[in-house]
């Protein structure tokens, strides 16, 4: 009898999982394997919020596999070593895995391929698992990636996409391969109180609810901070409990302006992945440098810490930063505002903000997090790199009643609507009684400093 290993990475699902389906189709028995990569711990990326969500994902995946006659094999260690060890124990001829885009993933794939081949085994890498359209499928003549979203999106829309796959009905497991216990959320320390439930079951339930009661209004309400009218599916996309190919197909089947706006966001995700795949150093280096001399020193460090804590004195910025700490998630409009404020108004290195986001975001992955931060800092793919978002005017536009601010900044819960985004206009005594911080910087001064630094 033949055996194969299905190595789960960022595809923690049974439905529409090409590596798992291919392993089950080409071999008599399968080892569903997940390796808890100690390299991620060593690099400082094992944030508690993501580890808690991951534990839910693995528990749910193991449950689904058991219903189909198998179970999830969990190992901890260096990925190449552990995969090769399991392949040897199972006498597996092939290992199936989803393609990924980071430099870390590319190096891991290269080492795993070489190690398996030296043992007479084969690595089978599957595209269009983590993304709907694979990096490198859409390229301009003579180049390796698209640098501007709009022309990318036009071609993305016309690209043929595979049909989503169903979950396998039965999986015959390889006997005798041992496993560690599946991790539990309860063993994870330092988790934010509002981190949602992870796993394919929870993701599919949320997506079904989104299709029924959220997607139709998405085009009109996606920037409404208080309405919370976005899908909140980004953690499930990051861990692959939902398939981007399936989300595109089902949204398109539903149709309408809201569905098309949602699909456009999925295309943005693919766009960032193809940029990182072609330019892996953009995880830490400017994509388009302006040779910024970012502020450092004690004052800049104090201001960055106030930003992290949601104590900048600008209500919508502080609300978004406090939401991040509580939920491990932030509204996309909030991400734009706090990113612009840190990198442009405070003129602090975008990498400081990207690191803080990775420390807290459940959906924090290198492609979307780093490329979004570069876009906000004007060092990425934005065609208007020196735009600066004014948090006061943006707050009034996207939280006109102040409900989002009041939800996350209790100091301002009783402030009248006309002052909720500008509490410093209340008057000295009333403002002091709030216990809310003074503004870190005048917006005009911050704008002048940024423009001077960029030579504008």
TAUR-V318377 format. One record per backbone hydrogen bond with DSSP energy under -0.5 kcal/mol. NH is the residue of the N-H (numbers start at 0). CO is the residue of the C=O. If there is no record, write none. Layout:
nh=NH co=CO
nh=NH co=CO
This chain:
nh=3 co=28
nh=4 co=93
nh=5 co=30
nh=6 co=4
nh=6 co=95
nh=7 co=5
nh=7 co=32
nh=11 co=238
nh=12 co=10
nh=15 co=164
nh=16 co=13
nh=17 co=15
nh=20 co=16
nh=21 co=17
nh=22 co=18
nh=23 co=19
nh=24 co=20
nh=25 co=21
nh=26 co=22
nh=27 co=1
nh=28 co=1
nh=29 co=171
nh=30 co=3
nh=31 co=29
nh=31 co=70
nh=32 co=5
nh=32 co=30
nh=33 co=72
nh=34 co=7
nh=35 co=33
nh=35 co=74
nh=36 co=34
nh=37 co=35
nh=37 co=76
nh=39 co=36
nh=40 co=36
nh=41 co=37
nh=42 co=38
nh=43 co=40
nh=44 co=39
nh=45 co=39
nh=46 co=44
nh=50 co=46
nh=51 co=47
nh=52 co=48
nh=53 co=49
nh=54 co=50
nh=55 co=51
nh=56 co=52
nh=57 co=53
nh=58 co=54
nh=59 co=55
nh=60 co=56
nh=61 co=57
nh=62 co=58
nh=63 co=59
nh=64 co=60
nh=65 co=61
nh=66 co=62
nh=67 co=63
nh=67 co=64
nh=68 co=65
nh=69 co=64
nh=72 co=31
nh=73 co=71
nh=74 co=33
nh=76 co=35
nh=81 co=77
nh=82 co=78
nh=83 co=79
nh=84 co=80
nh=85 co=81
nh=86 co=82
nh=87 co=83
nh=88 co=84
nh=89 co=85
nh=90 co=86
nh=90 co=87
nh=91 co=86
nh=92 co=2
nh=93 co=2
nh=94 co=121
nh=95 co=4
nh=96 co=123
nh=97 co=6
nh=98 co=125
nh=105 co=101
nh=106 co=102
nh=107 co=103
nh=108 co=104
nh=109 co=105
nh=110 co=106
nh=111 co=107
nh=112 co=108
nh=113 co=109
nh=114 co=110
nh=115 co=111
nh=116 co=112
nh=117 co=113
nh=118 co=114
nh=118 co=115
nh=119 co=116
nh=120 co=115
nh=121 co=92
nh=123 co=94
nh=123 co=121
nh=124 co=122
nh=125 co=96
nh=126 co=124
nh=136 co=133
nh=138 co=136
nh=142 co=139
nh=151 co=147
nh=152 co=148
nh=153 co=149
nh=154 co=150
nh=155 co=151
nh=156 co=152
nh=157 co=153
nh=158 co=154
nh=158 co=155
nh=170 co=67
nh=172 co=68
nh=172 co=170
nh=173 co=29
nh=176 co=173
nh=177 co=175
nh=179 co=73
nh=186 co=183
nh=187 co=184
nh=188 co=186
nh=193 co=325
nh=194 co=191
nh=202 co=198
nh=203 co=199
nh=204 co=200
nh=205 co=201
nh=206 co=202
nh=207 co=203
nh=208 co=204
nh=209 co=205
nh=210 co=206
nh=211 co=207
nh=212 co=208
nh=213 co=209
nh=214 co=209
nh=216 co=213
nh=217 co=214
nh=220 co=216
nh=221 co=217
nh=223 co=220
nh=224 co=222
nh=224 co=397
nh=225 co=397
nh=227 co=223
nh=228 co=223
nh=236 co=232
nh=237 co=233
nh=238 co=234
nh=239 co=235
nh=240 co=235
nh=241 co=235
nh=246 co=242
nh=247 co=243
nh=248 co=244
nh=249 co=245
nh=250 co=246
nh=251 co=247
nh=252 co=248
nh=253 co=249
nh=254 co=250
nh=259 co=255
nh=260 co=256
nh=261 co=257
nh=262 co=258
nh=263 co=259
nh=264 co=260
nh=265 co=261
nh=266 co=262
nh=267 co=263
nh=268 co=264
nh=269 co=265
nh=270 co=266
nh=271 co=267
nh=272 co=268
nh=273 co=269
nh=274 co=270
nh=275 co=271
nh=276 co=272
nh=277 co=273
nh=278 co=274
nh=281 co=278
nh=282 co=279
nh=283 co=280
nh=284 co=280
nh=286 co=378
nh=287 co=378
nh=293 co=291
nh=294 co=346
nh=299 co=295
nh=300 co=296
nh=301 co=297
nh=302 co=298
nh=303 co=299
nh=304 co=300
nh=305 co=301
nh=306 co=302
nh=307 co=303
nh=308 co=304
nh=309 co=305
nh=309 co=306
nh=310 co=305
nh=314 co=312
nh=316 co=313
nh=317 co=313
nh=318 co=314
nh=319 co=315
nh=320 co=316
nh=321 co=317
nh=322 co=318
nh=323 co=319
nh=324 co=320
nh=325 co=321
nh=326 co=322
nh=327 co=323
nh=328 co=322
nh=334 co=330
nh=335 co=331
nh=336 co=332
nh=337 co=333
nh=338 co=334
nh=339 co=335
nh=340 co=336
nh=341 co=337
nh=342 co=338
nh=343 co=339
nh=344 co=339
nh=345 co=340
nh=347 co=341
nh=351 co=348
nh=352 co=348
nh=353 co=349
nh=354 co=350
nh=355 co=351
nh=356 co=352
nh=357 co=353
nh=358 co=354
nh=359 co=355
nh=359 co=356
nh=360 co=356
nh=361 co=327
nh=362 co=327
nh=363 co=360
nh=364 co=362
nh=368 co=364
nh=369 co=365
nh=370 co=365
nh=370 co=366
nh=371 co=367
nh=372 co=368
nh=373 co=369
nh=374 co=370
nh=375 co=371
nh=376 co=372
nh=377 co=373
nh=377 co=374
nh=378 co=373
nh=379 co=373
nh=386 co=383
nh=390 co=388
nh=393 co=389
nh=394 co=390
nh=395 co=391
nh=396 co=392
nh=397 co=393
nh=398 co=394
nh=401 co=398
nh=405 co=401
nh=406 co=402
nh=407 co=403
nh=408 co=404
nh=411 co=408
nh=412 co=409
nh=414 co=411
nh=418 co=415
nh=419 co=415
nh=419 co=416
nh=421 co=418
nh=424 co=421
nh=425 co=422
nh=430 co=426
nh=431 co=427
nh=432 co=428
nh=433 co=429
nh=433 co=430
nh=434 co=430
nh=434 co=431
nh=435 co=430
nh=439 co=311
nh=445 co=441
nh=446 co=442
nh=447 co=443
nh=448 co=444
nh=449 co=445
nh=450 co=446
nh=451 co=447
nh=452 co=448
nh=453 co=449
nh=454 co=450
nh=454 co=451
nh=455 co=450
